[in-house]
Amino acid sequence: MNRQVDVAVIGAGLAGLSAIKEIRQSNKDFVLINGGGPGTTCARIGCVPSRVALHLAAVCQGRRAADWLGRTGGASWEVDPTAVLDQVRVLHDSYVDSALTGSVEALGDALIEDYARFIGPNTLRADGQTIEAGAIVIATGARSFVPPDWQERLGDRVLTIETLFEQEHLPASVAVVGLGPIGLEISQALHRLGVRVIGIDAGECVARLPDPVVNQAAVEMLRHEFPIWLGDPATAECRGDKVLVRAGPNQALVDRIFVATGRHPNLDRLGLNMAGCATDGQGVPIHHPATLRVGRLPIYVAGDAGGTPANLQLATEQGRVAGYNATHHTPISLAAKTAMSIVFSEPSIAWVGPDWSALDHSQVLVGQMRFGPAGQAASAGPHRALLRVYADRHDGRVIGGAMVGPGSEHLAHLLAWGAQQRLTVHQMLEMPFYHPVVEEVLQDALKELARRIRPIGSRASALGRLITWRGRAACAA
């Protein structure tokens, strides 16, 4: 059976569904080809299950800490791991079902449930059909990478974000290998649900934190909860029904090993060689980063399939751009946005703007502030929460920053918006702040910077003098 359409979209994740929305607005014929499980990465294995686990873990942690508030019996409160996993699955399935009702299942004949394979630059094969398309959008997502020898030797002792929440029971002990955002969030959630956790990373940082000072603060706080081994690669071998994991001088025997060392794009089934496109070392079609087009071919790559870090907003925006460019002669480009990354641990971790290593430190000033006792952060308990803001030492323009502390996910947005608008430290200080709120930590860090940056213009000069006077008065007091 042959079928001709204007656009074929491969993958029903956020990028693919966003492309479909854009294609529909152009009144073009399309098909959506989707193999594997339904739903987006966020709903199936990303934000939804991990946030549910983190929330349940936070509830457990709060109950155990109830004695601190004068309510006895909290420390003896027990968790039913099976019930926790059941609840995660219930919430996960309900979200996936609701997301699919109005998006995928309503497509009718435009949906082909099978894996697609190129048989030419404009031609695909799926479900016994040959589909000729004027343009093709690849939005096949990505999956966890497990070293092949580990998978072969350890078998079902290896868990990933795709398989963890499908277990009938939580293991008694887990070594989490890879402390990026996924690994760190899962480590803390499992620990607070009663699992003995060891976190391992071959690098020296957690959550891919680029700022060394904030990273050290984060490591110190997390080590109060569970052991963290940094700086040495992990090895693993079977010992009976358990796994012996080693990293440098450390070793431990655990029930399972959770691997979060990276994700690989789902491209191996596509037969990209038949499309005639060049690929990089990960097998990703080499494409323009702004228009997402693969060379001069009518092929576009969007979302995690393009090798970018998993990010809902980015996948959605890329899908929109790919869908538009697949249906128009004049392309549009992705808007340049200030980089931002957030990890939903407790306390949360975030960073904004360029990596610390990419900065010219001779041209940058850093404003540093502890969260306590500023505003709302004082109620978050004893820890070494820290915020660092970067600014140009000459004109005071805010560049970015890094932080670990309660409410970091919100502070990161404010900082990213300021950097995106190219605001100066003094201009950000003209924005309204309230008390007592965690945003006062950002205000104090900006004030600390403002005392070292000469304001530009008379209005800013007056503000600078006021800030300096307040600072001197505070020191005198």
N, C-alpha and C positions, 0 to 999 in steps of 0.2 A: 504494500500500500504506500503510495506517495502522497505527500502533503506539502503544500507551499504556503508559507506565512511571511509576513514582513519581518518579524523578530521572534527568535527562540530564546527563552531564558532558561538556563540550567541551574536549578537550585531554588528551593522555596524557603530560604532563610530571610532575614531582614533585608539584605541587599537585593535578593531576587524579587521579593514582594514589592519593594520600593520601585524597582525597575518596571514591574508590571503596572503599577499605578501611573507612572509617567507615560508608558506606552499607550495605556488606555486613553489618556488625555489627548493623544495624537490621533486617535481613531484608527490605529493600525491593527492588523491581524497579528495574533501571537499565539504561542504555546508556552506553557510552563512545564518543564520536564524535571521531575524530582524522584530520585532514588533514595532508598533508606527510610529512616524514621521520619515522621512528620514533625513540623514545628521548627522554630528557630533555635540557634545555639543558645541564645539568652534563656529561652523557655525550657529547653530540654536539658542542657548540661551546664548552663552558665549562671546568669544572675538569679533566676528564680530558685532552683534547688539550693544553691550556695547561700543565698540570703535567708531562705527559710531555715537552713541548718544553723546559720549564725544567730538568727533570732531565737530559735529554740535553745541554743547554747547560752545565749545571754540571759534568758529566763532562768535556766538552771543555775547559772553563776549567781544571779541575783538572789535566788532562794537560798543558796548556800551561804551567802554573805548576810543573811537576815539577822544573824546574832549581833552583828556590828551595830544594828539599829535598835537593839534591845528586844528583838523578837526571837525567842529561843526555838531550837529544833531545826533550824535551817540547815545546819551542817550535816544532819543525818538524813536529809531528804535524798531519795534515790531516783535515778533516771531509768526508764524502761527503754533500752536502745531499739528494740523491735518496734515499739509504738512510735518512737521518734522517726524512724525510717518510713513507717507507714504514713505518718502525717506529711512528711516531705513528698512522698509519692502522690498522695491525695491532692495536695495543693499544686504540685507540678502538673498532674494530669488535667486538673480543672482549668489551669491557665492555658495549657496547650490546646485543649478542646475549644475554649472560648476564642482563642486567637485564630484557630483554623476555620471556625464556622463562617465568618464573613470574608475570608481571604482566599483560602485554597479550595475548600470543598465546593464553594459556590462557582468555581470556574467551569464546571461541566466538562465538555469535550476539549476545552483548552488545556486541561490538565492531563499529562501523561505520567503515570506512576511507574517509572523505570529509570535505570541508569542510562545516560546518553553517551554516545561515542561518535567522535568525528570520523567521517569517511571522505571529507573534503573540506576546504575552507568555508564553504557555505552550506555544508550538508551534514546532517546528524542521523544516527540510527538509534531508535529506542522503541521498545514494546512492539517489535515487528514492523515498525513504520520507518520510512525514509522521509526525513523532514528537510526541505530546502528552505533556507531562511535568508532574507536580505541582510540581516545582521544577527549576531549571536552574543548574548551576555552570559559570561561564566560567573556564577555566584554559588559555587559548590561548598563554601565554608572550609573548615579545617578540623583536625582531630588531634588528640594527644599523641605525642611521639613516645614510644617505648623502645629502648634498645633491643634489637632483634634477639640477641643472645639472652637477655633477661626474660623476654616473653617465652622463649623456647625452654629455658631451664626452670623458670619459676612458675610458669603456667598461671593458674587462677590465684596464686598468692600475690600477683601484681594487680593493683587497682589503679584506675584513672578517674577523672571527673566523669567520664562516660559510664563507668561501671559501679562506682562507689554507692550511689543511691539505689541501685538495683539489688544490693545484698539483702539477705533475709535478716542478718544480725550484724551489728557493729563488732569488729574484732576487738580483742582486749588490748592489743598493742599494735602500733603502726609506726613505721619509719617513713616520713614524708621527704622524698628526694626532689629538690627544686623548690626554693622558697621565694618564687616570684609571687605575683598577686594571688593566683589560684592556690598555690601550695601553702602560702601563709594563711589565707582565710580558712582553708580546710584544716590546717594544723590546729589553729585556735579553736575552731568549732568542735573538732573531735576531742581535743583536750577537755573542753568544758562540758562535753557530753559523757565524760568518764573514761575515755580511751587514753592509755599511756602513749604519749606521742614523743618522737624524737624528730626534730627538724634538721635537714642536711642540705647544704648548698656548696658547690665547688667554688663559688665566688666568696667575696667578703661582705656582701651586702644582702639585705632582705628586701623583698618587694621591688627589686630593681631600683632601689633608692639611689639616685646619683650623688646626693649631697653627703659627704663622709661624716659630718658632724651630726646631722639628723639621723643618719643611718646608725651611728653608734648609740644614740639615745634610744632608737627603736629596738635595737638588739638587746640593750640592757633591760628595757621594760619587758620584752617578750621572754627573756631568759628567767624571769621571775615565775613564769607559768610552766615552761617545759624546756628541756635541754635543746640547744641549737649548736650544731657543728658546722663551722664555716671554714672555707679555704682549702678543702681537700675533696676530690671526687669520690663518689660512693661506689663500692662494689657490693654485690649481693650473691649469696649462694644458699641452696637448700640445706637445712639441717632438720631432717625428719619432716614434720608438717609445719615447721617454722622457717624463718629466713634469718640468716646471719648477715647483718649489714655492717660494713666497715667504712671508715673515712679517716684517713690519717692515723693518729694513735687511738682513735675511738672505735669501739665495736659494741654491738648489742644484738640480742636475739629477740625477734618480733614475730607477730602472727602474719602481718601483711606489710607490703611495701606500696606506698602510694606515689606514683610517678607524675611529676608536674614539671618536667624539664624543658617543655616547649611544645608547640603545636605545628603540624605539617598540613599544608593545603591539600584538600581532597581533589587531586587532579589525576591520579594514577589510572583511573578507569576511562578517561576521556579520549585517549589516543591522540594526544596533541601533535604527534609527529605527522598525522594525516592532515592536520590543519595548516601545516607549513609555517608554523610560527617558531621563532627562537625562544628558548627558555633559559632561566638562570640556574644557579646551583641547586635550588630547591625544586626545580621543575616548573616554576611559575612562568607563564608567558611574559616576555619582556614588553612592558606597556608604558605609555606616557603617564606619569604620575598625576597629571591634572585632568586630562581628557579621558584617561583609562583605556585608550585605544591601543590595540596590539599592532605595532608597525603601521602598515598601510592596509591591513586586513580589516574586514567588517566584523571584528571580534573585540569585545570589551570585557574587562575583568573588574569585579567589584567585591567588596567585603573581604573576609578572611582568606578567600581563595587567592587574593593578591599578595599574600605573605605579610600583611600588616597586622599589628597587635589587635586582638579581639576588642572591639569597641562598638557598641550599639549605634551611637550617633554617627560615627564614621561610616559604618556599613550602610546605614540608611541613606546618608548623603551620597555615598558612592553609587548606590543603586539608582538613586534619582538621576545623577549625572550620566551614568551608563545608559539608562533607559532613554533619556532625552537624546543623547548623541547617537544612539542606535536608530533614531527615527527622524533626525534632522541633518541637513547638509552642513549647517554652520554649528560647530560644536561649542559647548560651554565648558568651563573648567571648575574644578573644585575650589572653593574659596579658601584662601590661606587663613588658618586659625592658630591661635596660640596653643601650643601643646599642653595637655593636662592629663594627669593620671591619678587615679584614686584607688586605694585599697581599703576595703571595708572591714578591717580588723578592729580590735578595741584596745587602745585608742586607734582611730583611723589614721591612715598615712596618705600623704598626697604630695605631688610636686608639679610645678608649673614652669613653662618656658624651656629654654635650652638646658641640656645637661650641665652639671657643674664642671665637668672636664672640658666642655666646649667653650667656656667663658674665658675672656682675657681678664685675669684677676687683677691686673694692674689698672684696669679701667672700671672696675666694679666695686661698689660698696655693699656691705652686708649688714642689715639690721636684724639683730637676734633678740628673741624674747621668750622667756619661759611662760607657759600658760598660766600657772598658778602664781599669785592669787587673783589674776585679772578676771573680773566679771564672773560669768557662768562657769568657767573652768575650775573655779575653786571647789565646786561641789563634786568634781569628778574623781576625787580620791588622790592618794599620794603617788605621784609618778614624775618622770622627768620630761614631760611633754614640752616640745620645743618648736618654735617657728623661726624660720630664717627667710628674709626678703632681700632680693637682689635689685640694685638700682645702678644706673649709669652715674659714675662719680662726677661727671661734668655737667650734665643737664638735669639730673635727678629723675630721668625717665625710669619707670618701673619695668624690670625685665622679667622677673619670675621669682621663684622661691621654692622652698621645701618645708614640710612640717610633719610632725607626729603628735597627735593630741586629739581630744574630744572635739568634734565639729570640724575636723580638717576638710571634710568633703565640701562644706559650705565656704570656708575661708578660701579654699582653692579656687572656687568659682569667682569670688570677688577679686582675687589676685589676677586670675586669667582675664577677667573683663577689663581690669585696669591696664594690663599689659597689652591687650588687644587694641584698646583705644589709645595707646601710647601716652597714658597719663603720667604725670610726674608724681613724685612723693607728695609734694605740696598740694597738688590738685586732688589726690585721693584723700588727703586729710581735710579737705573742704567738704567732703561727703558727710552726711549725718551718721552719727553713731549713738547707741543707746547704752544704758546700764541697768542691770548687770547682764551682759551677753558675752559670748565667746569672741565676737567680732572686736571687742576691745583689745584683744591680744594683737590683732593686725594693726589697730590704731596705734598701740604703743610701739610696735616695731617700726612703723612709719615715722613716728615722732623721733625715735632714736636715729633714724636715717636723716631726717630733716635737719637735725642739729649739725650734721656734717656736710650738708649740701647747701650751697648758696642759692637762695631762691632767685628766679628770673622774673623781673617786672616789679613794679611798685607794690601791687596788691600782694604778690607772693612774698615780697620783702617784709611787708607788715606782718604777714602770717608767720614768717620765719622768725622775726624778732619776738613775737608772742610766744612761739614754741620754745625759743631759746630762754626767754624770761621764765616761763613755767618750769623748764628743766632746771635752771639755776635755783629757783625757789624751792623746788622739790629736793635738790641736793642740800640746800641750806637747812631745810627742815630735818 
